[in-house]
């Protein structure tokens, strides 16, 4: 009987630090193996995890073959079917990850998750860099107040909050701005042109004084965990990382965003949408740190120099896909985009924008789809490297492709 298929992405450094997803079936060039070394007995139980790290550290290129090439035999006493039988293997896996971090000069604390064979690396924050929180806003003062109040409750205090006013008309909005004006950490910027999410954020980024930019929608509440910004910053400070995205929930505790897959639903789509917050996902992919092609701009941290190196948001994408496009441009520059489920927040998605219900909005949306199809034609044709081509692009729960 064949069961529990494991469909794998291309090489994914942060996923490998969360789980040995490569496991047994591995082909290594002999010259690379001579350089990396053979199995080491001190990592028995996770000797392949340790070997894969050492080979990956020395390899120039790592290739995946997305076909069924291997079936894993299980029996009653095997780790595959009875994890309790080899508890020592999980500790060996933790030590293999810690050894890899030490070799690569990466600070991080490795712990075992409750799910056997899965791990968390906690990256510490270095120094006290200033974070510029950028929040576009148009009316909806109550949403903005909830957003700001939640931000003030987070542990990271070395920050400036840039609110970009764009076309508000309600008196209560400007009254709230006046109260915010008394806070030295808050600046109100004004964008007096039409709504263009990309242009508004680019404008604010140009005014930002922080080393890191945290793009935040005005209907996001960071009240779940006061350490969420620190969590994202620890990951964003790694030199190979260009963007970090959070795990977001609707107010009723359903998942709204757990990373984005290119090609999902046509152009790009978030994973595990509408599933319960407690749902861990296919091979725990809703719940572990991993690299992805894109994350949502509703709560995304980007080092400021990387943001400008990638060219900022593309202003032809006024509303849709500008966050996905930015992530792909960051990836093009050689950086990783990381989905971090340990940074959690609530998001009342697009409530302030309203539905795409006018002819003009529909036409604009179609133009943005066409831009993405043209600009990222090869990626859309070849498929997302962090997803498996055997999986569905119409269902967002890692279902098998029809």
C-alpha atoms as a printed R data frame, in Angstrom:
    type eleno elety resid chain resno       x      y       z
1   ATOM     1    CA   UNK     A     1   0.000  0.000   0.000
2   ATOM     2    CA   UNK     A     2   1.299  3.416  -0.938
3   ATOM     3    CA   UNK     A     3   0.333  6.313   1.343
4   ATOM     4    CA   UNK     A     4   1.453  9.749   2.605
5   ATOM     5    CA   UNK     A     5   3.231 11.013  -0.528
6   ATOM     6    CA   UNK     A     6   5.879 13.659   0.176
7   ATOM     7    CA   UNK     A     7   5.929 16.160  -2.680
8   ATOM     8    CA   UNK     A     8   9.097 18.211  -2.357
9   ATOM     9    CA   UNK     A     9  10.132 21.721  -3.387
10  ATOM    10    CA   UNK     A    10  13.492 22.597  -4.938
11  ATOM    11    CA   UNK     A    11  16.321 23.256  -2.500
12  ATOM    12    CA   UNK     A    12  14.876 25.236   0.396
13  ATOM    13    CA   UNK     A    13  17.409 26.220   3.055
14  ATOM    14    CA   UNK     A    14  14.940 27.297   5.738
15  ATOM    15    CA   UNK     A    15  12.733 24.247   5.180
16  ATOM    16    CA   UNK     A    16  15.805 22.001   5.574
17  ATOM    17    CA   UNK     A    17  16.510 23.790   8.865
18  ATOM    18    CA   UNK     A    18  12.910 23.000   9.898
19  ATOM    19    CA   UNK     A    19  12.695 19.396   8.668
20  ATOM    20    CA   UNK     A    20  14.847 16.913   6.763
21  ATOM    21    CA   UNK     A    21  12.589 16.983   3.707
22  ATOM    22    CA   UNK     A    22  15.291 15.539   1.403
23  ATOM    23    CA   UNK     A    23  15.899 12.349   3.478
24  ATOM    24    CA   UNK     A    24  17.323  9.197   1.943
25  ATOM    25    CA   UNK     A    25  17.241  9.356  -1.826
26  ATOM    26    CA   UNK     A    26  20.124 11.629  -2.721
27  ATOM    27    CA   UNK     A    27  22.717 11.607  -5.502
28  ATOM    28    CA   UNK     A    28  25.966 13.437  -4.762
29  ATOM    29    CA   UNK     A    29  28.906 13.987  -7.102
30  ATOM    30    CA   UNK     A    30  31.904 12.007  -5.808
31  ATOM    31    CA   UNK     A    31  34.215 15.045  -5.839
32  ATOM    32    CA   UNK     A    32  31.685 16.962  -3.690
33  ATOM    33    CA   UNK     A    33  31.394 14.047  -1.249
34  ATOM    34    CA   UNK     A    34  35.195 13.906  -0.941
35  ATOM    35    CA   UNK     A    35  35.095 17.584   0.005
36  ATOM    36    CA   UNK     A    36  32.071 17.416   2.353
37  ATOM    37    CA   UNK     A    37  32.965 14.135   4.068
38  ATOM    38    CA   UNK     A    38  31.016 10.929   4.678
39  ATOM    39    CA   UNK     A    39  28.440  9.989   7.338
40  ATOM    40    CA   UNK     A    40  29.435 10.874  10.897
41  ATOM    41    CA   UNK     A    41  28.525  8.376  13.656
42  ATOM    42    CA   UNK     A    42  27.870 11.120  16.238
43  ATOM    43    CA   UNK     A    43  24.746 12.034  14.223
44  ATOM    44    CA   UNK     A    44  23.346  8.475  14.024
45  ATOM    45    CA   UNK     A    45  19.593  8.653  13.526
46  ATOM    46    CA   UNK     A    46  19.948 11.897  11.544
47  ATOM    47    CA   UNK     A    47  23.157 11.088   9.687
48  ATOM    48    CA   UNK     A    48  21.555 11.913   6.323
49  ATOM    49    CA   UNK     A    49  20.343 15.325   7.590
50  ATOM    50    CA   UNK     A    50  23.898 16.150   8.678
51  ATOM    51    CA   UNK     A    51  25.351 14.944   5.350
52  ATOM    52    CA   UNK     A    52  22.813 16.924   3.292
53  ATOM    53    CA   UNK     A    53  23.743 20.130   5.131
54  ATOM    54    CA   UNK     A    54  27.466 19.590   4.530
55  ATOM    55    CA   UNK     A    55  26.909 18.795   0.852
56  ATOM    56    CA   UNK     A    56  24.575 21.777   0.395
57  ATOM    57    CA   UNK     A    57  27.129 24.100   2.001
58  ATOM    58    CA   UNK     A    58  29.788 22.982  -0.522
59  ATOM    59    CA   UNK     A    59  27.621 22.561  -3.641
60  ATOM    60    CA   UNK     A    60  27.526 25.076  -6.492
61  ATOM    61    CA   UNK     A    61  24.143 23.858  -7.723
62  ATOM    62    CA   UNK     A    62  21.394 21.649  -6.270
63  ATOM    63    CA   UNK     A    63  18.754 20.131  -8.556
64  ATOM    64    CA   UNK     A    64  15.414 18.493  -7.819
65  ATOM    65    CA   UNK     A    65  13.755 15.835 -10.020
66  ATOM    66    CA   UNK     A    66  10.005 16.293  -9.355
67  ATOM    67    CA   UNK     A    67   9.005 12.690 -10.124
68  ATOM    68    CA   UNK     A    68   8.108  9.692  -7.962
69  ATOM    69    CA   UNK     A    69  11.475  7.936  -7.742
70  ATOM    70    CA   UNK     A    70  11.372  6.338  -4.319
71  ATOM    71    CA   UNK     A    71   8.993  4.504  -1.981
72  ATOM    72    CA   UNK     A    72   9.847  4.406   1.713
73  ATOM    73    CA   UNK     A    73   9.222  1.046   3.423
74  ATOM    74    CA   UNK     A    74   7.691  1.220   6.901
75  ATOM    75    CA   UNK     A    75   7.223 -1.357   9.622
76  ATOM    76    CA   UNK     A    76   6.086 -1.292  13.240
77  ATOM    77    CA   UNK     A    77   9.474 -0.436  14.772
78  ATOM    78    CA   UNK     A    78  10.614  2.010  12.082
79  ATOM    79    CA   UNK     A    79  10.812  5.729  12.727
80  ATOM    80    CA   UNK     A    80   8.599  6.286   9.698
81  ATOM    81    CA   UNK     A    81   5.649  4.497  11.289
82  ATOM    82    CA   UNK     A    82   6.426  4.717  15.004
83  ATOM    83    CA   UNK     A    83   8.403  7.868  15.872
84  ATOM    84    CA   UNK     A    84   8.579  6.975  19.589
85  ATOM    85    CA   UNK     A    85  10.876  4.077  18.701
86  ATOM    86    CA   UNK     A    86  13.770  6.404  17.821
87  ATOM    87    CA   UNK     A    87  13.499  9.462  20.026
88  ATOM    88    CA   UNK     A    88  17.289  9.808  19.870
89  ATOM    89    CA   UNK     A    89  17.016 10.494  16.124
90  ATOM    90    CA   UNK     A    90  15.173 13.753  16.747
91  ATOM    91    CA   UNK     A    91  17.823 14.997  19.109
92  ATOM    92    CA   UNK     A    92  20.454 14.044  16.521
93  ATOM    93    CA   UNK     A    93  18.529 16.108  13.956
94  ATOM    94    CA   UNK     A    94  18.528 19.105  16.282
95  ATOM    95    CA   UNK     A    95  22.286 18.751  16.727
96  ATOM    96    CA   UNK     A    96  22.781 18.402  12.946
97  ATOM    97    CA   UNK     A    97  20.998 21.745  12.414
98  ATOM    98    CA   UNK     A    98  23.002 23.388  15.225
99  ATOM    99    CA   UNK     A    99  26.248 22.060  13.712
100 ATOM   100    CA   UNK     A   100  25.278 23.476  10.301
101 ATOM   101    CA   UNK     A   101  24.494 26.888  11.828
102 ATOM   102    CA   UNK     A   102  27.882 26.919  13.577
103 ATOM   103    CA   UNK     A   103  29.749 26.042  10.349
104 ATOM   104    CA   UNK     A   104  27.987 28.810   8.429
105 ATOM   105    CA   UNK     A   105  28.496 31.415  11.158
106 ATOM   106    CA   UNK     A   106  24.749 31.761  11.713
107 ATOM   107    CA   UNK     A   107  23.486 32.578  15.179
108 ATOM   108    CA   UNK     A   108  20.347 30.637  16.036
109 ATOM   109    CA   UNK     A   109  18.803 28.544  18.769
110 ATOM   110    CA   UNK     A   110  17.427 25.172  17.600
111 ATOM   111    CA   UNK     A   111  14.551 23.480  19.401
112 ATOM   112    CA   UNK     A   112  12.444 20.392  18.683
113 ATOM   113    CA   UNK     A   113   8.791 21.048  17.845
114 ATOM   114    CA   UNK     A   114   6.032 18.816  19.289
115 ATOM   115    CA   UNK     A   115   5.734 17.181  15.833
116 ATOM   116    CA   UNK     A   116   8.445 14.531  15.528
117 ATOM   117    CA   UNK     A   117  11.210 15.416  13.077
118 ATOM   118    CA   UNK     A   118  10.320 19.112  12.911
119 ATOM   119    CA   UNK     A   119  12.394 21.928  14.358
120 ATOM   120    CA   UNK     A   120  12.406 25.644  14.982
121 ATOM   121    CA   UNK     A   121  15.416 27.913  14.585
122 ATOM   122    CA   UNK     A   122  15.045 31.126  16.567
123 ATOM   123    CA   UNK     A   123  17.276 33.862  15.107
124 ATOM   124    CA   UNK     A   124  18.367 36.461  17.677
125 ATOM   125    CA   UNK     A   125  18.239 40.188  16.924
126 ATOM   126    CA   UNK     A   126  21.636 41.877  16.603
127 ATOM   127    CA   UNK     A   127  21.896 45.425  17.949
128 ATOM   128    CA   UNK     A   128  18.987 47.876  17.970
129 ATOM   129    CA   UNK     A   129  18.278 48.902  14.372
130 ATOM   130    CA   UNK     A   130  15.492 51.393  13.682
131 ATOM   131    CA   UNK     A   131  12.415 49.907  11.989
132 ATOM   132    CA   UNK     A   132  10.241 52.148   9.818
133 ATOM   133    CA   UNK     A   133   6.629 50.945   9.933
134 ATOM   134    CA   UNK     A   134   4.788 52.154   6.801
135 ATOM   135    CA   UNK     A   135   0.980 52.265   6.934
136 ATOM   136    CA   UNK     A   136  -1.059 53.666   3.992
137 ATOM   137    CA   UNK     A   137  -4.393 55.048   5.236
138 ATOM   138    CA   UNK     A   138  -7.673 56.443   3.956
139 ATOM   139    CA   UNK     A   139 -10.355 57.079   6.603
140 ATOM   140    CA   UNK     A   140 -11.358 54.014   8.704
141 ATOM   141    CA   UNK     A   141  -9.933 55.753  11.782
142 ATOM   142    CA   UNK     A   142 -11.117 52.944  14.051
143 ATOM   143    CA   UNK     A   143  -9.138 50.330  12.077
144 ATOM   144    CA   UNK     A   144  -6.057 52.543  12.104
145 ATOM   145    CA   UNK     A   145  -6.376 53.117  15.857
146 ATOM   146    CA   UNK     A   146  -6.568 49.367  16.508
147 ATOM   147    CA   UNK     A   147  -3.514 48.891  14.283
148 ATOM   148    CA   UNK     A   148  -1.489 51.610  16.071
149 ATOM   149    CA   UNK     A   149  -2.581 50.509  19.566
150 ATOM   150    CA   UNK     A   150  -1.497 46.943  18.788
151 ATOM   151    CA   UNK     A   151   1.848 48.185  17.437
152 ATOM   152    CA   UNK     A   152   2.431 50.127  20.648
153 ATOM   153    CA   UNK     A   153   1.906 46.870  22.553
154 ATOM   154    CA   UNK     A   154   4.741 45.085  20.731
155 ATOM   155    CA   UNK     A   155   8.085 44.603  22.453
156 ATOM   156    CA   UNK     A   156  10.251 46.351  19.820
157 ATOM   157    CA   UNK     A   157  10.343 50.070  20.655
158 ATOM   158    CA   UNK     A   158  13.124 51.264  18.301
159 ATOM   159    CA   UNK     A   159  10.730 52.264  15.541
160 ATOM   160    CA   UNK     A   160   9.122 55.107  13.649
161 ATOM   161    CA   UNK     A   161   5.564 54.897  12.325
162 ATOM   162    CA   UNK     A   162   4.922 56.552   8.961
163 ATOM   163    CA   UNK     A   163   1.212 56.925   8.195
164 ATOM   164    CA   UNK     A   164   0.596 57.889   4.575
165 ATOM   165    CA   UNK     A   165  -2.659 59.857   4.336
166 ATOM   166    CA   UNK     A   166  -4.365 59.344   0.968
167 ATOM   167    CA   UNK     A   167  -7.725 60.980   0.279
168 ATOM   168    CA   UNK     A   168  -9.435 60.787   3.674
169 ATOM   169    CA   UNK     A   169 -12.676 62.779   4.039
170 ATOM   170    CA   UNK     A   170 -14.030 61.949   7.502
171 ATOM   171    CA   UNK     A   171 -13.513 64.446  10.342
172 ATOM   172    CA   UNK     A   172 -12.768 61.680  12.850
173 ATOM   173    CA   UNK     A   173  -9.772 60.584  10.736
174 ATOM   174    CA   UNK     A   174  -8.144 64.015  10.952
175 ATOM   175    CA   UNK     A   175  -9.020 64.265  14.639
176 ATOM   176    CA   UNK     A   176  -7.186 60.976  15.215
177 ATOM   177    CA   UNK     A   177  -4.221 62.277  13.189
178 ATOM   178    CA   UNK     A   178  -4.083 65.286  15.536
179 ATOM   179    CA   UNK     A   179  -3.810 63.014  18.581
180 ATOM   180    CA   UNK     A   180  -1.086 60.994  16.819
181 ATOM   181    CA   UNK     A   181   0.818 64.199  16.141
182 ATOM   182    CA   UNK     A   182   1.677 64.327  19.849
183 ATOM   183    CA   UNK     A   183   3.627 61.056  19.534
184 ATOM   184    CA   UNK     A   184   7.294 61.714  18.542
185 ATOM   185    CA   UNK     A   185   7.498 58.239  16.952
186 ATOM   186    CA   UNK     A   186   4.680 58.970  14.474
187 ATOM   187    CA   UNK     A   187   4.895 60.983  11.249
188 ATOM   188    CA   UNK     A   188   1.894 61.736   9.044
189 ATOM   189    CA   UNK     A   189   2.859 61.925   5.356
190 ATOM   190    CA   UNK     A   190   0.408 63.039   2.669
191 ATOM   191    CA   UNK     A   191   0.021 61.406  -0.746
192 ATOM   192    CA   UNK     A   192  -2.336 63.723  -2.630
193 ATOM   193    CA   UNK     A   193  -2.549 61.719  -5.863
194 ATOM   194    CA   UNK     A   194  -4.982 58.859  -6.528
195 ATOM   195    CA   UNK     A   195  -4.787 55.517  -4.746
196 ATOM   196    CA   UNK     A   196  -1.764 53.520  -5.856
197 ATOM   197    CA   UNK     A   197  -0.522 51.145  -3.170
198 ATOM   198    CA   UNK     A   198   2.866 50.700  -4.872
199 ATOM   199    CA   UNK     A   199   3.505 54.426  -5.340
200 ATOM   200    CA   UNK     A   200   2.330 55.297  -1.815
201 ATOM   201    CA   UNK     A   201   4.707 52.784  -0.231
202 ATOM   202    CA   UNK     A   202   7.605 53.829  -2.478
203 ATOM   203    CA   UNK     A   203   7.019 57.449  -1.446
204 ATOM   204    CA   UNK     A   204   7.064 56.543   2.259
205 ATOM   205    CA   UNK     A   205  10.136 54.310   1.854
206 ATOM   206    CA   UNK     A   206  11.978 57.306   0.417
207 ATOM   207    CA   UNK     A   207  11.154 59.266   3.601
208 ATOM   208    CA   UNK     A   208  11.953 56.410   5.990
209 ATOM   209    CA   UNK     A   209  14.950 56.665   8.312
210 ATOM   210    CA   UNK     A   210  15.050 53.036   9.479
211 ATOM   211    CA   UNK     A   211  17.375 50.261   8.332
212 ATOM   212    CA   UNK     A   212  14.363 47.968   7.955
213 ATOM   213    CA   UNK     A   213  10.955 48.685   6.414
214 ATOM   214    CA   UNK     A   214   7.854 47.001   7.839
215 ATOM   215    CA   UNK     A   215   4.993 47.366   5.362
216 ATOM   216    CA   UNK     A   216   1.727 47.102   7.277
217 ATOM   217    CA   UNK     A   217  -1.897 47.420   6.203
218 ATOM   218    CA   UNK     A   218  -4.028 49.683   8.385
219 ATOM   219    CA   UNK     A   219  -6.345 46.745   9.181
220 ATOM   220    CA   UNK     A   220  -3.594 44.475  10.578
221 ATOM   221    CA   UNK     A   221  -3.396 43.988  14.347
222 ATOM   222    CA   UNK     A   222  -0.137 42.729  15.839
223 ATOM   223    CA   UNK     A   223  -1.824 41.961  19.160
224 ATOM   224    CA   UNK     A   224  -1.443 38.146  19.101
225 ATOM   225    CA   UNK     A   225   2.228 38.159  20.096
226 ATOM   226    CA   UNK     A   226   4.146 41.181  21.416
227 ATOM   227    CA   UNK     A   227   7.380 39.620  20.076
228 ATOM   228    CA   UNK     A   228   6.251 39.319  16.437
229 ATOM   229    CA   UNK     A   229   8.299 42.268  15.099
230 ATOM   230    CA   UNK     A   230  11.424 41.060  16.900
231 ATOM   231    CA   UNK     A   231  10.826 37.599  15.412
232 ATOM   232    CA   UNK     A   232  10.695 39.003  11.858
233 ATOM   233    CA   UNK     A   233  13.718 41.236  12.448
234 ATOM   234    CA   UNK     A   234  15.876 38.316  13.599
235 ATOM   235    CA   UNK     A   235  15.195 36.572  10.279
236 ATOM   236    CA   UNK     A   236  15.494 39.754   8.183
237 ATOM   237    CA   UNK     A   237  18.949 40.502   9.612
238 ATOM   238    CA   UNK     A   238  20.420 37.370   8.010
239 ATOM   239    CA   UNK     A   239  22.487 38.633   5.036
240 ATOM   240    CA   UNK     A   240  20.918 36.166   2.596
241 ATOM   241    CA   UNK     A   241  17.335 37.226   3.412
242 ATOM   242    CA   UNK     A   242  15.548 39.930   1.400
243 ATOM   243    CA   UNK     A   243  11.973 39.784   2.747
244 ATOM   244    CA   UNK     A   244  10.079 38.191   5.634
245 ATOM   245    CA   UNK     A   245   6.325 37.609   5.744
246 ATOM   246    CA   UNK     A   246   4.084 36.880   8.730
247 ATOM   247    CA   UNK     A   247   1.286 34.352   9.269
248 ATOM   248    CA   UNK     A   248  -2.043 36.214   9.179
249 ATOM   249    CA   UNK     A   249  -5.522 35.268  10.385
250 ATOM   250    CA   UNK     A   250  -9.005 36.591   9.791
251 ATOM   251    CA   UNK     A   251 -10.654 37.885  13.005
252 ATOM   252    CA   UNK     A   252 -12.478 34.536  13.397
253 ATOM   253    CA   UNK     A   253  -9.156 32.640  13.585
254 ATOM   254    CA   UNK     A   254  -9.173 31.253  10.054
255 ATOM   255    CA   UNK     A   255  -5.892 31.441   8.120
256 ATOM   256    CA   UNK     A   256  -5.667 34.347   5.669
257 ATOM   257    CA   UNK     A   257  -2.000 34.036   4.641
258 ATOM   258    CA   UNK     A   258   0.626 31.334   5.123
259 ATOM   259    CA   UNK     A   259   2.948 32.179   2.244
260 ATOM   260    CA   UNK     A   260   2.233 32.610  -1.477
261 ATOM   261    CA   UNK     A   261   2.675 30.151  -4.366
262 ATOM   262    CA   UNK     A   262   3.243 31.434  -7.909
263 ATOM   263    CA   UNK     A   263   0.648 30.131 -10.380
264 ATOM   264    CA   UNK     A   264  -1.912 29.407  -7.649
265 ATOM   265    CA   UNK     A   265  -5.323 30.443  -8.988
266 ATOM   266    CA   UNK     A   266  -3.710 31.788 -12.180
267 ATOM   267    CA   UNK     A   267  -1.013 34.276 -11.125
268 ATOM   268    CA   UNK     A   268  -0.346 33.823  -7.406
269 ATOM   269    CA   UNK     A   269  -2.287 32.881  -4.295
270 ATOM   270    CA   UNK     A   270  -1.903 32.479  -0.544
271 ATOM   271    CA   UNK     A   271  -1.815 29.017   0.998
272 ATOM   272    CA   UNK     A   272  -4.206 27.419   3.526
273 ATOM   273    CA   UNK     A   273  -6.783 30.233   3.193
274 ATOM   274    CA   UNK     A   274  -9.913 29.749   5.357
275 ATOM   275    CA   UNK     A   275  -8.506 26.731   7.193
276 ATOM   276    CA   UNK     A   276  -8.522 26.843  11.025
277 ATOM   277    CA   UNK     A   277  -5.693 28.627  12.798
278 ATOM   278    CA   UNK     A   278  -4.831 25.364  14.579
279 ATOM   279    CA   UNK     A   279  -4.417 23.527  11.245
280 ATOM   280    CA   UNK     A   280  -0.742 22.672  10.899
281 ATOM   281    CA   UNK     A   281  -0.902 21.968   7.169
282 ATOM   282    CA   UNK     A   282   0.512 19.409   4.765
283 ATOM   283    CA   UNK     A   283   3.741 18.185   6.408
284 ATOM   284    CA   UNK     A   284   3.236 21.133   8.819
285 ATOM   285    CA   UNK     A   285   3.885 23.677   6.064
286 ATOM   286    CA   UNK     A   286   1.478 26.208   7.602
287 ATOM   287    CA   UNK     A   287   3.476 26.084  10.815
288 ATOM   288    CA   UNK     A   288   7.210 25.960  10.013
289 ATOM   289    CA   UNK     A   289   9.756 28.494   8.799
290 ATOM   290    CA   UNK     A   290  10.560 28.050   5.108
291 ATOM   291    CA   UNK     A   291  11.593 29.913   1.961
292 ATOM   292    CA   UNK     A   292   8.838 30.757  -0.523
293 ATOM   293    CA   UNK     A   293   8.624 32.710  -3.753
294 ATOM   294    CA   UNK     A   294   6.455 35.431  -2.200
295 ATOM   295    CA   UNK     A   295   4.696 36.655   0.941
296 ATOM   296    CA   UNK     A   296   1.939 39.209   1.419
297 ATOM   297    CA   UNK     A   297   2.721 42.923   1.690
298 ATOM   298    CA   UNK     A   298   0.013 43.270   4.359
299 ATOM   299    CA   UNK     A   299   2.777 42.576   6.905
300 ATOM   300    CA   UNK     A   300   6.195 42.242   5.298
301 ATOM   301    CA   UNK     A   301   9.650 43.295   6.500
302 ATOM   302    CA   UNK     A   302  12.368 44.209   3.989
303 ATOM   303    CA   UNK     A   303  15.860 45.592   4.654
304 ATOM   304    CA   UNK     A   304  15.757 49.108   3.199
305 ATOM   305    CA   UNK     A   305  18.875 48.670   1.062
306 ATOM   306    CA   UNK     A   306  17.416 45.466  -0.451
307 ATOM   307    CA   UNK     A   307  14.124 47.270  -1.168
308 ATOM   308    CA   UNK     A   308  15.880 49.936  -3.229
309 ATOM   309    CA   UNK     A   309  18.284 47.433  -4.827
310 ATOM   310    CA   UNK     A   310  15.228 45.559  -6.142
311 ATOM   311    CA   UNK     A   311  13.691 48.808  -7.430
312 ATOM   312    CA   UNK     A   312  10.881 49.083  -4.878
313 ATOM   313    CA   UNK     A   313   7.256 48.354  -5.729
314 ATOM   314    CA   UNK     A   314   6.307 48.391  -9.414
315 ATOM   315    CA   UNK     A   315   3.925 51.351  -9.776
316 ATOM   316    CA   UNK     A   316   2.116 49.886 -12.804
317 ATOM   317    CA   UNK     A   317   0.665 47.461 -10.239
318 ATOM   318    CA   UNK     A   318  -1.503 49.989  -8.387
319 ATOM   319    CA   UNK     A   319  -3.491 47.516  -6.280
320 ATOM   320    CA   UNK     A   320  -2.926 43.818  -7.011
321 ATOM   321    CA   UNK     A   321   0.219 41.671  -7.104
322 ATOM   322    CA   UNK     A   322   2.661 44.493  -6.289
323 ATOM   323    CA   UNK     A   323   3.835 42.593  -3.183
324 ATOM   324    CA   UNK     A   324   4.295 39.370  -5.165
325 ATOM   325    CA   UNK     A   325   6.164 41.240  -7.898
326 ATOM   326    CA   UNK     A   326   8.469 42.885  -5.315
327 ATOM   327    CA   UNK     A   327   9.256 39.497  -3.750
328 ATOM   328    CA   UNK     A   328  10.093 38.061  -7.168
329 ATOM   329    CA   UNK     A   329  12.381 41.018  -7.920
330 ATOM   330    CA   UNK     A   330  14.080 40.461  -4.548
331 ATOM   331    CA   UNK     A   331  14.506 36.769  -5.454
332 ATOM   332    CA   UNK     A   332  15.972 37.833  -8.823
333 ATOM   333    CA   UNK     A   333  18.667 39.712  -6.907
334 ATOM   334    CA   UNK     A   334  19.639 36.467  -5.176
335 ATOM   335    CA   UNK     A   335  17.959 36.960  -1.793
336 ATOM   336    CA   UNK     A   336  15.621 34.591   0.048
337 ATOM   337    CA   UNK     A   337  11.982 35.396   0.789
338 ATOM   338    CA   UNK     A   338  11.036 33.751   4.102
339 ATOM   339    CA   UNK     A   339   7.616 32.808   5.432
340 ATOM   340    CA   UNK     A   340   7.763 33.067   9.239
341 ATOM   341    CA   UNK     A   341   4.750 31.443  10.996
342 ATOM   342    CA   UNK     A   342   6.102 32.461  14.400
343 ATOM   343    CA   UNK     A   343   5.194 36.086  13.594
344 ATOM   344    CA   UNK     A   344   1.378 36.142  13.801
345 ATOM   345    CA   UNK     A   345  -1.251 38.856  13.407
346 ATOM   346    CA   UNK     A   346  -4.913 39.440  12.571
347 ATOM   347    CA   UNK     A   347  -5.916 40.952   9.221
348 ATOM   348    CA   UNK     A   348  -9.343 42.197   8.109
349 ATOM   349    CA   UNK     A   349  -8.300 41.735   4.482
350 ATOM   350    CA   UNK     A   350  -9.018 44.577   2.013
351 ATOM   351    CA   UNK     A   351 -11.872 45.933   4.099
352 ATOM   352    CA   UNK     A   352 -10.712 49.504   3.566
353 ATOM   353    CA   UNK     A   353 -10.314 49.120  -0.204
354 ATOM   354    CA   UNK     A   354 -13.746 47.661  -0.885
355 ATOM   355    CA   UNK     A   355 -14.691 45.140  -3.585
356 ATOM   356    CA   UNK     A   356 -13.511 45.221  -7.209
357 ATOM   357    CA   UNK     A   357 -17.032 46.071  -8.375
358 ATOM   358    CA   UNK     A   358 -16.728 48.876 -10.939
359 ATOM   359    CA   UNK     A   359 -15.864 48.636 -14.629
360 ATOM   360    CA   UNK     A   360 -12.767 50.772 -14.052
361 ATOM   361    CA   UNK     A   361 -11.535 48.560 -11.190
362 ATOM   362    CA   UNK     A   362 -12.142 45.376 -13.187
363 ATOM   363    CA   UNK     A   363 -10.238 46.822 -16.177
364 ATOM   364    CA   UNK     A   364  -7.354 47.881 -13.912
365 ATOM   365    CA   UNK     A   365  -7.229 44.411 -12.334
366 ATOM   366    CA   UNK     A   366  -7.127 42.744 -15.768
367 ATOM   367    CA   UNK     A   367  -4.228 45.029 -16.718
368 ATOM   368    CA   UNK     A   368  -2.327 44.012 -13.592
369 ATOM   369    CA   UNK     A   369  -2.875 40.333 -14.397
370 ATOM   370    CA   UNK     A   370  -1.528 40.944 -17.910
371 ATOM   371    CA   UNK     A   371   1.537 42.750 -16.510
372 ATOM   372    CA   UNK     A   372   2.347 39.758 -14.269
373 ATOM   373    CA   UNK     A   373   1.787 37.257 -17.089
374 ATOM   374    CA   UNK     A   374   4.212 39.163 -19.301
375 ATOM   375    CA   UNK     A   375   6.854 40.115 -16.719
376 ATOM   376    CA   UNK     A   376   7.035 36.680 -15.072
377 ATOM   377    CA   UNK     A   377   6.166 34.527 -18.104
378 ATOM   378    CA   UNK     A   378   9.051 32.060 -17.660
379 ATOM   379    CA   UNK     A   379   8.387 31.520 -13.938
380 ATOM   380    CA   UNK     A   380   4.658 31.004 -14.547
381 ATOM   381    CA   UNK     A   381   5.471 28.537 -17.332
382 ATOM   382    CA   UNK     A   382   8.172 26.610 -15.424
383 ATOM   383    CA   UNK     A   383   6.315 26.607 -12.100
384 ATOM   384    CA   UNK     A   384   7.135 27.846  -8.614
385 ATOM   385    CA   UNK     A   385  10.446 26.244  -7.491
386 ATOM   386    CA   UNK     A   386   9.190 26.185  -3.882
387 ATOM   387    CA   UNK     A   387   6.152 24.115  -4.886
388 ATOM   388    CA   UNK     A   388   5.880 20.704  -6.529
389 ATOM   389    CA   UNK     A   389   4.383 20.397 -10.041
390 ATOM   390    CA   UNK     A   390   2.433 17.319  -8.906
391 ATOM   391    CA   UNK     A   391   0.371 19.553  -6.608
392 ATOM   392    CA   UNK     A   392  -2.795 21.486  -7.474
393 ATOM   393    CA   UNK     A   393  -2.797 25.141  -8.579
394 ATOM   394    CA   UNK     A   394  -6.539 25.458  -7.956
395 ATOM   395    CA   UNK     A   395  -6.593 24.283  -4.316
396 ATOM   396    CA   UNK     A   396  -4.406 25.936  -1.682
397 ATOM   397    CA   UNK     A   397  -3.951 23.029   0.767
398 ATOM   398    CA   UNK     A   398  -1.231 21.046  -1.083
399 ATOM   399    CA   UNK     A   399  -3.794 18.751  -2.731
400 ATOM   400    CA   UNK     A   400  -2.700 16.409  -5.499
401 ATOM   401    CA   UNK     A   401  -2.980 17.900  -8.982
402 ATOM   402    CA   UNK     A   402  -5.973 16.439 -10.877
